[in-house]
Amino acid sequence: MTRSAVIVDAIRSPLGRGRAPKGDRPGGALSAVHPVELLAQVIRQLVERSDLDPTLIEDVITGCVNQVGEQSGQVGRMATLAAGLPDTIPAVSIHRACGSSQQAADFAAQGVIAGVYDVVIAAGVESMSRVPMWSALMDMDIYSPAVTRRYEPGLVPQGISAELIAARHGMDRTMLDEYSARSHDLASTTDARAEIVPITLPDGRVVIDDETPRPGTTVESLAGLPTVFRTDEMEQRFPEIDWHITAGNSSQLADGAAAVLIMSEERALQLGLTPRARFSAFALAGDDPITMLTGPIPATEKVLRRSGVRLDDIDHYEVNEAFASVPLLWREHFGADPAKLNPRGGAIALGHPLGASGARLLTTLVNGLEHTGGRYGLQTICEAGGMANATLIERC
């Protein structure tokens, strides 16, 4: 008999403003919380909401990108212990760049389908204030000589990849900023309280709302922002780039955590729990590591072939807004309905807490389908090195 993996619950923390790696801008409210404690609070509430006997949990799979400093020492295991769960529950932390916690959810669901688990938690965390982006790069020369020779004169930062996509697909500054203003408008007007759980700060204050969306953001206000990836070297190397990528049409640095309770459908029903969604198909893809952010296109094509579901039959698309050019390219390639694409806002407005983003997208997707009564939801996320995950779920 084929086993099915279901989502019993999916929650996330509010998203806090992340501290810039360079500069004096401080982090937001969640910067006061150790990342282990941030994830622990989310996991604890996930278990309590389902009134689940924690001894039934067979693994906690956690995505985290910068696994150094306060996020080292196996952040998933530490968070499980900090949550007060039995020390008999194992945990593992994984890194597939920005798709780390989407991969955590996929591994968890695949383990259930394979019969390895009956009850498992998939989670993700990233405190970009306390463990700034690039903290894991002890030496910025991370590419081996063979990689450098293959892609001579070398790979590029993701911002350059976003610029290349815009240049090669005719996206001007106005198009990028219009999409970004839309993200802020949708995030600011969406009631996300069903997916957010409160986080208690060390001083006892409680955070319950996202800090990141900026109501009233307009194309005109975004137009005044400078481009951020232009250098003499990159101008010489890529003369076709018109330089449109700014902080306003890129994802925000953010602090956050998310967690998803995944079970076999049989075990969920035995426990008297109501499944919210069912995993339908999974896919991974690699693509050109120079343009890097195009991976969601082949990943989506794979997941559609495997599932037999047509894109038009899908009610909600979550395509991570690493940069505005990424979902715009995906939408253009598939001719997708704009109204179904990130309809609750995306990472440009909400923020992109790297290791937590995949589980955050899944949480938003489940809640979005329930809000609209939709049946199928697709999420896909671009990842460093030209990779991507795609996951298809069906609302129960």
N, C-alpha and C positions, 0 to 999 in steps of 0.2 A: 504494500500500500504506500502510495506517495505521501510523504509528510509535507505539511505546509508550515511556514514560519509566519507568525503574526506579531503585530505591534499591539501590545496591551496598553502602553502609555508612552508618551513622548513629551518631555518638558525641557525648558531651558532657563537659564538665569536671565535677568535683564542684561543688556549689553552696555558696558561702560566705555567711556572714551579712553583710548590707549595713549600712553605717553610716547611722544616721538623719540626715535632712537638718538637723534641729535637735536639739540635745541633745548629751550627752557620750558616748553609747554608741559605742564604737569598732567598726570593721568586723572581720570575721573574718580567717582566714588569707589568703584571696585578695585582701584589700585591699592586700597588699604588692606585687601584680603589676599592672604597667601593663596596661590593657585591650587594647592592641595585642599585647602579649606573651602575654596570656591566650588570645586567639583564635588567635594564631600557633602556640602549642603544640598546640592542638586540631587545626588544619588540618594541621600537619606530621604528626601521628600518624594522621590520616585517610588521608593519601596513603601513608604508610609501611605501614599495615595492609593495603592492597590491592596493595602493591608496584607502584604505578602510575607510569609514566613521566610526570613532572609536565608535560612539554612538551605532553601531550595535553589538558591542562585549558584550556578555551576562555574561561572567565569565572569569577569568584568574586563571588557576589551576597550581600551581607551586610546583615542587619537590625540597626539600632541606633537607639534613640530619642533620647537626649540627645547629639546630634552636636556637642558643644562641648568645649572643654578637651582632655583627652587622647583623647577620642573624636571629635575633629574631624580635619581633614586627610585625609578619606576613609579611615576606620578599616579598611575592608575591604582597600583597596590596601596600606595600611601593614602590615597583618597578613600579607598574602601575601608581601610583601618580607621581613618579620621571620621568616617561616617558612622562608626560604631557597629559596623557589620561584623559577623563572626570572622575570626582570623583564619578559619578553615576555607574561606572563599579565595580562590586564586585570582590573579589579574595579570594583564599584559598590556604594555603600551606599544603602539605602533606608529610608524611615520610613513605616510604616503603624501608628503607635502600638504597642500591645502585640502586634499581629499582624505586626510587621515581618519577622521571620525565617520565619514561616509564608508570608508573601507572597513572600519570597526563594525559598523552596522551590517555591512555585506558579509563579513566573515562570521558574525554572530548568526545571521539568518541562514547562511550556508551550512554552519555547524548544526543548526537545528534540523534543517532538511536532510542532512547526512546522518542524523541520529546521534551526533556527538553530544548535543545539549538538548535539554528540555526547557531550561530557564537560563537566560543569559542577559546581561546588561551591556549595551554598547554606549560609549560616552566619548566626550571630547572636552578639552580644556586648553585655553591659552590666555595667559596674562601678559599682554603685550606692553603693559606698563612696568611690570616687575622683571620680566625676562624679555627685553626688547628684541625686535626682529633682527635676525642675523647673529644673535648671541651664540648660536651653535657653530658658527663659522670661526673656529679658532684661527684659521689661516684663510684669507679670502681666495687664495689660489687653490680652489677645491677640485679643479679638473686635472685629471692625469694627462701626461704628455700625449698619450694616444688620442684622448678626446679632443685635446686642443688641436692636434694635427688634423683630425677628421673634420673639424668645423673651423679650420683656420679662416680668419684670424681670431677665432674664439667665440664662445657663446655670449649671450647678452642678458642684461637684466630684464625682468618681466615688463617693465615700463616701455622698453624699446620694442618688445614683442607686440605690446598693445598699439604702439605707434605704427608698426609695420602693418598690422591688420587694418588699421584705419586708412593708411595710405593706399594699400593695395585693393581696398574695397570701396574707395570713394566716400569715406565718412569724413565730413568736415567738422569743425569745432562746434557749430550750432547743433548738428545732429547728436553729437556726444553729450552736449550740455542739456539738450532737451530731454534725452533719456534720463540723465542724472536728476534733473528737476522732478521728473515723473517719479523716480524712486523715492525721493524725499516726500513728495506729496502723498504717495500711497502709504508709506510707512507712518507718516504723521496722522493719517486719517483712519488707519486700520486699528481696530480694537484687538490687541494681541494678548489681553489678560489671560485668556484660556491656556496659552502656551507658556506663560512666564510664571516662575515661582520666586518668592521673595528671597533676598540674600541679606543676612544680618552682618553688619560691619563690626569690627572689633570694639567700637565705642557704643554698640547697642542700637545704632540707627539701622533702619530697614530700607533697602532699595527695592522698589517694585516696578519701576518704569525704565525703559530704554533711555539712555542719555544722548544717543547719537543722532536721531533724525532732527533735521532743521526745518520746521514748518516755515512756509513762505519762501523757500528757495526758488529762485527763478533763473531763467536762461541769462537774463541781464546781470544778476548778481554773480553767477558763475563765470561770465565772460571776462570779469576783471582779474581772474586768477592767472598767475603765470604758469607756463609749462615747466615741468620739473625734471625731464630726462635729457634735455638737449645739452650736448657737450661737443667740443671741437672734433674729438675722435669719432663720435657717432655721426656727426654731420658729414664727415668725409667718407665714412663707411656706407652710410645709407642716404645718399642725396635725394632719394625719392620721398623721404619723410617730410611732412609739412609742420610737424610739431604741434599737436593738439592736446596731449594728455596732461592734465593738471590734477591737483589734489581733489578738485571738485568732481571730476568724472572718473575717479579711481575709488576703490574700496577704502573705507576708513579703518585705521588702526583701532582695535577694540579689545576689551577684556570680556571673557565670557566662558560659559560652560553649558553643556547640554547632555542629556542622557535619555536612552530609549530602552524600555523593557520589552524584550523579545522572547517569545515562547513558541513551542509547538502548539498548534491549534487545539490538539487533543488535551494537552496539559492545562491550557488556559481554561477550557470548558470544565475540566475536572475540578479546577480551583474556583469555579463560579465567577470567572473573570470574562468580560466581554471584549473580544478582539476589536480594535479600531481599524486596522488595515492589515492587508496580507501582502507579502513580498511576491512579486510576479516574475521578475527577471533581473539579471545583473549583467554588466558588461564592463570591460576595461579596454583602453586603447592607448597606443602611443602614437605620436605625430612628430613633425619636425621640431627639434628643440630650439631652433632659432625663433620661429614664430610662436612656438611653445604653447600658446593659449588656445590653439585650435582643436585640441584633443576632444572637447565635448561633441564635436560633429561626428567623427567616426565612432565614438562611444555610443552616441544616441542611435546611429545607424545599426550598430550591432545589437543593441537591446531591443530595437523594434523588430529586427529579423528574428531574434530568438523568441520573442513573445508572440509574434503574429499580430500585435496590436498596431493599428495605424496611428500616426501622429494626430490626425484629426479626431480620433476617438479619445484622446487624452484631454482631461479637463483642466489640468493645472501643470504648468512647467516651472520648475525652479532651476534656473541656470545661474550659477554663482556670478555675481557682478564684481569680479576682480577688477575689471575696467569696463567702461561702457561699451567699448568696441567688442567685447566678448559676447554678451547676449545679443547685441545687434547683428554680429556676423552669424550667430546660430539662427536667429530669427530669419535673416535673409536667406540662408542656405536652405532651410526647410520650408520657407513660406509660411511660418507658424503664425497663428492668430496672436496679435500683440496683446489682446486683452487677457489671454491666458498666461502670459509670460511674467513671472514674478509679480503677481497681482497684489501682494501685500508689501511691496517694496523689497529691496535687496541690500546687498552689502555696501553699495555706495551710500545708502542712507543709514542702514542699521549697523554696519561695521563688519569686519572680516577677522574674527579672532581665530585665525589659522586652524589650529588643531580642533577647534570646536565647531567650525563652520558646517561640516558635513552633517553632523547630528542636529545642528540648528536648522539647516535646510529641511531635513526630514521632519523635524517637529513642526515647522511652519507648513510643510506640505500636508501632513496629516490633518492639522487644524484647518487649513484652507479647504481641503476636500469636504470636511464635515460642515464647514460654514456654508458652502455652496451646494452641498448634496452631490458633488461630482463623484465619478466612479474611479477613474485612473489618474494617477499623478506620476510625473517623471521628474527626477532630479539629476543634474549632472554638474560636474565641477572641474575646472581646469587645474592642472597641477604642474609644479616646476619640472623642467626637463621634457615637457611636451607630452604629459600623460593626462588621463582623465578617467573618472568613474561615471557610470550611468546606472541608475536604479529605477525600476518601475514598480509602483505599488498599486494596490486596488483597495478602495475603501470597503470595509466589511458592512 
